C-alpha cells in the first residue's frame, strides 16, 4: 500500500454502509454516463503492458525522492485510492504485484483528473507513466495517461480483511483472488509445481501423452465412476478413474517412457483430502521395477521442492524411509495381517483389540481400514510403505521373494497418501485371474471392485516389457508444498454441496 496520501485519509470507494443494490445501481449509472460521454468502458485490447513486478525490479535501487525518465505501461485493478482535487494516489494491482500511481491535475488536466478519481475500486485500467521514488521511498508511476479497460459493476471484497467466509471463497474463487495476494501466490505456486514435474520427466526421457477421459470401461483404481451417455453412439461411457490401463497399452506399443498429467474423476465422498475431480500425474517406464520408480519419485519431489522454493517443516530430501505395509500395521496396531489372511479371522483379531469392524467389509477393505485409520495419520515424514497383499493390488506384479505379496508401494507425506506405484503385472493369464477375483468381490457387494477389461488383457497378450509405474496426486503434493490441510484450498473450483 502506498503512503503518500493525506494523513489519515480513508480510501474512496464502496467501503461505506450502502446496500449492495444501491452500490450496483450507482456503478451502473457511472457506466451509462461513460457511454453517454463517448467513452468505451470495455475496449478490445491494451497493447504493450509490462508486469508490475518487472517495473518494480527495474527500479529496485532507486533512492528516496529520486526521479527517472523511465516510462512504463502497466494495467490492473484499482485496489485503493487516497486524496482528491489536484493530487491523488492510487494502488494498482496485477497478478505479479502492486504499484502506487500518482495522479496530478497539472499533468492530466482537470477533466481527465476528475475522470480518473471518479473511477471505482475494482475498475480495471491501463496506465502510462514515469517512474520515481516518493519522499518515503515508495516506487510510484506519475500518470501521464490512462484508459478504462473494464468497468466493475460490483464492488470488490472488503479490502482490509478479504473474504472471511470460506463458502464464498470456494464458490467464487475470483473474489478470493481479487481480495488475497496469498491466494494468487498459492495458485501460481500450484502451476509451478506442475510445470516443474513436467520439466523433470521431460529431462528424464519421458514423453507426455493424452489418453481418453471418456472411456467405454473404467479401470486402474478401486473407485466408483461417474457415468454418462453418448447420444450419437447410444452407449454408456465413464469418466476415467485413472489413466493407468491406457498408459500401459502405450508401453506395449513401444513408447517405453510415458507420462500424463490430467484430471481423474471418482464418485466418492468429500473430505479434506478428497475431491471427486482431481489432478493426477502417472508415469510408466519399461525395464524398471518399483524400486526404480521409488528412487525417481523421491528425486522428482525433491526437484519440485527446490525449484519452487519450498520452505516447509517436512524434510523432503532423498532417500525417504522405507517400511513394509504389514510391518507398519503390526507396529502401530499389534495386528498381523499376514497371520490372518481370511476375512473372519482378521475381523476377530481387530475386534479383540477394540477396533471397529465394518460388517460388510471384505478382507482387503479391512486391511485398508487398518492402514487409513491407524497407520496413515502417523506418517508425517516422507515414507514408502512396501509390499502389499495381492488382494489389494490387482495390477501389481507378484513379489519375487515374498509369497502372497506384490511389489507395490504407497508414498506418504504429512499423514496422507501422495503416491501409489507397482512393478506392473505383465502376465496376461495372471491379470485375467486377478480380474476374475475382482468380479467375485463385486458380486459380494464391493462397489469399487475393478471391472473385467478384455481389451487390456488382449494388449498384454501382445507382450509388455517389465515396467514400473506410479500415480502421484498433484493436489495433495501441492498441499504438502504450500502447507495447506484441505484439498479445497488448493483446487481453484472445488466441488461443493448445494
C-alpha positions in Angstrom: 0.0 0.0 0.0 1.3 3.5 -0.8 2.0 6.0 1.9 1.9 9.4 0.2 -1.8 10.4 0.6 -3.1 12.8 3.2 -2.5 11.5 6.7 -5.5 9.5 8.0 -7.3 9.7 4.6 -9.8 6.9 4.1 -9.8 5.2 0.7 -12.6 6.5 -1.6 -14.9 3.8 -2.9 -17.6 1.4 -1.7 -16.5 0.7 1.8 -19.4 2.5 3.4 -22.7 1.2 4.6 -24.7 1.5 1.3 -26.6 -1.7 0.5 -25.3 -3.8 -2.3 -28.2 -3.0 -4.6 -27.6 0.8 -4.2 -23.9 0.3 -4.9 -24.7 -1.8 -8.0 -27.1 0.9 -9.2 -24.6 3.7 -8.7 -22.0 1.8 -10.6 -24.4 1.1 -13.5 -25.2 4.8 -13.5 -21.5 5.6 -13.9 -21.4 3.1 -16.8 -24.2 4.8 -18.5 -22.5 8.2 -18.0 -19.3 6.9 -19.5 -21.1 5.7 -22.6 -23.0 8.9 -22.9 -19.7 10.8 -22.9 -18.4 8.6 -25.7 -16.0 6.6 -23.6 -15.9 2.8 -24.3 -16.0 1.1 -20.9 -14.9 -2.3 -22.4 -12.3 -1.8 -25.1 -10.9 -4.6 -27.1 -7.2 -4.5 -26.1 -4.4 -2.6 -24.4 -1.1 -3.5 -26.0 2.4 -3.3 -24.6 1.7 -4.0 -20.9 4.5 -4.7 -18.5 4.0 -6.9 -15.4 4.2 -4.7 -12.3 6.8 -6.9 -10.8 9.1 -6.2 -13.8 8.7 -2.4 -13.3 9.5 -2.8 -9.6 12.5 -4.9 -10.4 13.8 -2.3 -12.9 13.9 0.3 -10.2 14.7 -1.7 -7.1 17.7 0.6 -6.3 16.0 4.0 -6.5 16.8 6.3 -3.6 14.1 8.1 -1.7 12.8 11.0 -3.7 14.8 10.0 -6.9 13.3 10.8 -10.2 13.7 8.9 -13.5 12.8 9.4 -17.1 11.7 5.8 -17.5 8.2 5.4 -19.0 6.2 2.3 -18.3 2.8 0.9 -19.3 1.0 -1.2 -16.7 -2.5 -2.5 -16.3 -4.6 -3.9 -13.4 -7.3 -3.3 -10.9 -7.7 -0.2 -8.8 -7.2 -1.5 -5.2 -7.1 1.7 -3.2 -7.3 5.5 -3.7 -6.2 8.3 -1.4 -6.6 12.1 -1.9 -8.6 14.1 -4.4 -8.6 17.6 -6.1 -5.2 18.4 -7.5 -3.4 15.2 -6.5 -4.4 11.7 -5.7 -2.7 8.4 -5.2 -4.0 5.0 -6.4 -2.8 1.5 -5.8 -2.9 -0.7 -9.0 -2.7 -4.5 -8.7 -2.0 -7.1 -11.3 -1.1 -10.8 -11.0 2.6 -10.0 -10.2 2.2 -7.3 -7.6 1.1 -3.8 -6.6 2.3 -0.4 -7.5 1.4 3.2 -6.4 0.2 5.7 -9.0 0.4 9.4 -8.6 -2.3 11.4 -10.4 -1.8 15.2 -10.8 -4.2 17.7 -12.3 -1.3 19.7 -13.7 -0.2 16.6 -15.7 -3.6 15.2 -16.7 -5.6 18.3 -16.9 -8.7 19.0 -14.8 -11.1 16.9 -16.9 -9.0 13.7 -17.1 -8.0 14.1 -13.5 -11.7 14.2 -12.5 -12.5 11.2 -14.7 -9.6 9.2 -13.1 -10.5 9.9 -9.5 -14.2 9.2 -10.1 -13.4 5.6 -11.1 -14.5 2.9 -8.6 -12.4 0.5 -6.6 -12.2 -2.7 -8.7 -12.2 -0.9 -12.1 -9.6 -2.2 -14.5 -7.4 0.5 -16.1 -4.3 0.8 -18.2 -1.8 3.4 -17.3 1.2 5.1 -18.9 3.5 6.8 -16.5 7.1 7.7 -15.5 8.7 6.0 -12.5 10.0 7.9 -9.5 10.6 7.2 -5.8 8.4 9.1 -3.4 9.7 11.0 -0.5 9.1 7.9 1.7 10.8 5.6 -0.8 7.7 4.1 -2.4 8.1 3.3 -6.1 5.5 5.3 -8.0 4.4 5.9 -11.5 3.4 9.5 -12.3 0.3 9.0 -14.5 0.7 10.7 -18.0 -2.4 8.9 -19.4 -4.9 6.2 -18.6 -7.5 4.0 -20.3 -10.5 2.4 -18.7 -10.3 -1.3 -19.6 -13.3 -2.7 -17.8 -15.9 -1.1 -15.6 -16.5 -3.1 -12.5 -20.2 -3.2 -11.7 -19.8 -5.0 -8.4 -17.7 -3.7 -5.5 -14.5 -5.8 -4.7 -14.3 -7.7 -1.5 -13.6 -5.6 1.6 -10.0 -4.6 1.2 -8.6 -4.9 4.7 -10.0 -8.3 5.7 -10.6 -10.0 2.3 -13.1 -12.8 2.2 -13.6 -14.4 5.6 -16.5 -16.7 4.5 -15.0 -20.0 3.4 -18.0 -20.9 1.3 -17.8 -17.7 -0.7 -14.1 -18.1 -1.2 -14.6 -21.6 -2.7 -17.8 -20.9 -4.7 -16.5 -17.5 -6.1 -12.7 -18.1 -6.3 -12.4 -15.0 -8.5 -13.3 -12.9 -5.4 -10.8 -14.7 -3.3 -8.1 -14.0 -5.9 -9.1 -10.3 -6.1 -9.0 -10.0 -2.3 -6.0 -12.0 -1.4 -2.4 -11.8 -2.6 -1.8 -15.1 -0.7 -4.5 -16.8 -2.8 -2.9 -15.6 -6.0 0.5 -16.7 -4.9 -0.8 -20.2 -4.0 -2.2 -20.9 -7.4 0.9 -19.5 -9.1 2.8 -22.0 -7.0 0.5 -24.8 -8.0 1.1 -24.0 -11.6 4.9 -24.1 -10.9 4.6 -27.5 -9.2 3.0 -29.0 -12.3 5.5 -27.3 -14.7 8.5 -28.4 -12.7 7.2 -32.0 -12.5 6.8 -31.9 -16.3 10.3 -30.4 -16.7 11.8 -33.2 -14.6 10.2 -36.0 -16.5 10.9 -34.4 -19.9 14.6 -34.3 -18.9 14.5 -37.9 -17.9 13.5 -39.0 -21.4 9.7 -39.4 -20.8 7.2 -38.2 -23.4 3.9 -36.6 -22.4 0.7 -38.2 -23.8 -3.0 -37.8 -23.6 -5.5 -40.7 -23.1 -9.3 -40.7 -23.2 -11.2 -39.0 -20.4 -14.5 -40.6 -21.6 -13.9 -44.4 -21.5 -16.1 -47.3 -22.5 -14.9 -49.1 -19.4 -13.3 -47.5 -16.3 -10.4 -49.1 -14.6 -7.0 -48.7 -13.0 -8.2 -48.0 -9.5 -10.7 -49.1 -6.8 -13.4 -46.5 -7.2 -16.9 -45.8 -8.3 -17.1 -44.0 -11.6 -19.2 -41.1 -12.9 -21.5 -42.4 -15.7 -22.7 -40.6 -18.8 -24.4 -41.4 -22.1 -23.1 -40.7 -25.5 -26.2 -39.8 -27.7 -24.7 -40.3 -31.1 -23.2 -43.7 -30.2 -26.1 -44.6 -28.0 -23.8 -46.1 -25.4 -22.8 -45.7 -21.8 -19.4 -44.1 -21.1 -17.5 -43.4 -17.9 -15.3 -40.5 -16.8 -12.0 -42.1 -16.2 -10.9 -43.0 -12.6 -7.3 -43.4 -13.7 -5.1 -43.3 -16.8 -3.2 -46.5 -15.9 -4.5 -49.0 -18.4 -4.3 -46.8 -21.4 -0.8 -45.7 -20.5 0.3 -49.3 -20.1 -1.1 -50.1 -23.6 1.3 -47.4 -24.8 4.2 -49.3 -23.2 3.0 -52.3 -25.1 3.2 -50.2 -28.2 6.8 -49.4 -27.6 6.8 -45.8 -26.3 8.8 -47.1 -23.3 8.6 -44.0 -21.1 5.3 -42.1 -20.9 3.5 -39.8 -18.6 0.2 -37.9 -18.4 -0.9 -35.0 -16.2 -4.7 -34.8 -16.2 -8.0 -35.0 -14.4 -9.4 -38.2 -12.9 -12.9 -38.5 -11.5 -14.1 -40.7 -8.7 -17.7 -40.8 -7.4 -16.8 -40.7 -3.8 -17.4 -38.5 -0.7 -15.8 -35.2 0.1 -13.2 -34.7 2.7 -10.2 -32.6 3.5 -8.1 -34.8 1.1 -10.8 -36.0 -1.4 -12.4 -34.1 -4.3 -14.3 -36.0 -6.9 -12.4 -34.3 -9.6 -8.7 -34.2 -9.1 -5.4 -33.9 -10.9 -3.1 -37.0 -11.2 0.4 -37.5 -12.6 1.0 -41.0 -13.8 4.2 -42.3 -15.5 5.3 -45.7 -16.7 8.8 -46.8 -17.6 9.8 -50.0 -19.4 12.5 -52.2 -18.0 12.1 -50.8 -14.5 10.6 -52.1 -11.2 9.0 -50.4 -8.1 12.4 -49.7 -6.6 13.4 -47.8 -9.6 10.1 -45.9 -9.5 10.6 -45.1 -5.8 14.0 -43.6 -6.4 12.7 -41.5 -9.3 9.7 -40.3 -7.3 11.7 -39.0 -4.4 14.0 -37.2 -6.8 11.1 -35.6 -8.6 9.5 -34.4 -5.4 12.9 -33.0 -4.2 13.4 -31.3 -7.6 10.0 -29.6 -7.4 10.5 -28.5 -3.8 13.9 -26.9 -4.7 12.6 -25.2 -7.8 9.5 -23.6 -6.1 11.5 -22.6 -3.0 9.7 -25.0 -0.6 10.4 -23.9 3.0 8.1 -26.2 5.0 8.9 -28.2 8.1 8.9 -31.6 6.4 12.2 -32.7 5.1 11.7 -33.9 1.5 15.3 -34.7 0.8 16.0 -38.3 -0.5 16.4 -41.0 0.4 13.0 -41.5 2.1 12.4 -44.0 4.8 11.0 -47.4 3.8 8.8 -49.9 5.8 6.7 -52.8 4.8 3.0 -52.4 4.9 2.5 -55.4 7.2 5.2 -54.2 9.5 3.8 -50.7 9.7 0.3 -52.1 10.6 1.8 -54.5 13.2 3.9 -51.9 14.8 1.0 -49.4 15.2 -1.9 -51.8 15.9 -0.5 -55.1 17.0 -2.5 -56.8 14.2 -0.5 -59.2 12.0 -2.4 -59.1 8.7 -0.2 -61.8 7.2 -1.1 -64.2 10.0 -4.9 -63.6 9.5 -5.4 -64.0 5.7 -9.1 -64.8 6.0 -11.8 -62.1 6.4 -13.4 -63.5 9.6 -10.0 -64.2 11.2 -8.8 -60.6 10.7 -12.2 -59.3 11.8 -11.9 -61.3 15.0 -8.4 -60.1 15.7 -9.5 -56.4 15.2 -12.5 -56.9 17.4 -10.3 -58.4 20.1 -8.2 -55.3 20.1 -11.3 -53.0 20.4 -11.3 -51.8 16.8 -14.4 -51.1 14.8 -15.1 -53.7 12.2 -17.5 -52.6 9.4 -19.8 -55.6 9.0 -19.8 -55.7 5.2 -16.1 -55.2 4.6 -14.0 -57.8 2.7 -10.6 -58.8 3.8 -8.9 -56.2 1.6 -11.2 -53.5 2.9 -10.4 -54.4 6.5 -6.7 -54.1 5.7 -7.4 -50.7 4.2 -9.3 -49.8 7.3 -6.3 -50.6 9.5 -4.0 -48.6 7.2 -6.1 -45.5 6.8 -7.4 -45.2 10.4 -4.4 -46.4 12.4 -1.2 -46.0 10.3 -1.6 -43.2 7.8 -2.1 -40.4 10.3 1.3 -41.3 11.9 3.2 -41.0 8.6 4.4 -37.4 8.7 7.9 -37.5 7.3 8.2 -39.0 3.7 8.0 -42.8 3.7 7.4 -45.6 1.3 5.2 -48.5 2.5 6.3 -51.5 0.5 5.0 -55.0 -0.3 1.2 -55.1 -0.2 -1.0 -58.2 -0.1 -2.0 -59.4 -3.6 -5.7 -59.0 -2.7 -5.3 -55.2 -2.5 -3.4 -54.9 -5.8 -5.0 -56.2 -9.0 -2.4 -54.6 -11.3 0.9 -55.3 -9.4 3.4 -58.0 -10.1 3.8 -60.8 -7.5 6.7 -60.2 -5.1 9.9 -62.0 -6.3 10.6 -63.4 -2.8 7.5 -63.0 -0.6 4.6 -65.3 -1.3 1.2 -63.7 -1.2 2.6 -60.2 -1.7 3.1 -57.9 -4.6 5.8 -55.4 -5.5 3.8 -52.2 -4.7 4.4 -49.2 -2.6 2.4 -46.2 -1.4 4.2 -42.9 -0.5 3.0 -40.9 2.4 3.9 -37.4 3.5 2.2 -35.2 6.1 -0.2 -38.0 7.2 -1.7 -38.7 3.8 -1.0 -40.9 0.8 0.5 -38.9 -2.1 1.6 -41.8 -4.5 0.8 -45.4 -5.4 3.2 -47.5 -7.5 3.9 -51.0 -8.7 6.2 -53.3 -10.5 3.5 -53.7 -13.1 1.8 -57.0 -13.8 2.6 -58.0 -17.3 1.5 -61.7 -17.4 -1.9 -61.7 -19.2 -3.0 -65.0 -17.7 -2.3 -63.8 -14.1 -4.1 -60.5 -14.9 -7.1 -62.4 -16.1 -7.2 -64.3 -12.8 -7.0 -61.0 -10.9 -9.9 -59.6 -12.9 -11.9 -62.7 -12.1 -11.2 -62.4 -8.4 -12.3 -58.8 -8.5 -15.5 -59.9 -10.1 -16.1 -62.2 -7.1 -15.6 -59.2 -4.8 -18.0 -57.2 -6.8 -20.6 -60.0 -6.6 -20.1 -59.9 -2.8 -21.0 -56.2 -2.7 -17.8 -54.3 -3.3 -18.9 -51.3 -5.5 -15.3 -50.3 -6.1 -14.1 -53.6 -7.5 -12.1 -53.4 -10.7 -14.3 -54.4 -13.7 -13.1 -57.1 -16.2 -11.2 -55.4 -19.1 -10.8 -57.7 -22.0 -9.2 -55.1 -24.2 -6.4 -54.6 -21.7 -5.9 -58.4 -21.5 -5.5 -58.5 -25.2 -3.0 -55.7 -25.1 -0.9 -57.6 -22.5 -1.1 -60.7 -24.8 0.9 -58.7 -27.3 3.7 -58.6 -24.7 4.5 -55.8 -22.3 8.1 -55.5 -21.1 8.9 -55.3 -17.4 7.5 -52.0 -16.3 7.4 -49.7 -13.3 4.6 -47.2 -12.9 3.3 -44.7 -10.4 0.4 -42.3 -9.8 1.1 -39.1 -7.8 -1.7 -36.9 -6.6 -0.9 -33.4 -7.7 -3.5 -31.7 -5.4 -2.0 -33.5 -2.4 1.5 -32.7 -3.5 0.5 -29.0 -3.7 -1.0 -29.3 -0.2 2.4 -30.5 1.1 4.4 -27.9 -0.8 2.2 -25.0 0.4 1.3 -26.2 3.9 -2.4 -26.4 3.4 -4.5 -29.1 5.1 -7.6 -29.1 2.9 -7.7 -30.0 -0.8 -10.4 -27.4 -1.3 -7.7 -24.7 -0.6 -5.5 -25.8 -3.5 -8.2 -26.6 -6.1 -9.4 -23.4 -7.9 -13.1 -24.5 -8.0 -13.7 -27.5 -5.6 -16.9 -29.5 -5.6 -19.4 -28.0 -3.2 -22.7 -29.1 -1.8 -25.8 -27.1 -2.8 
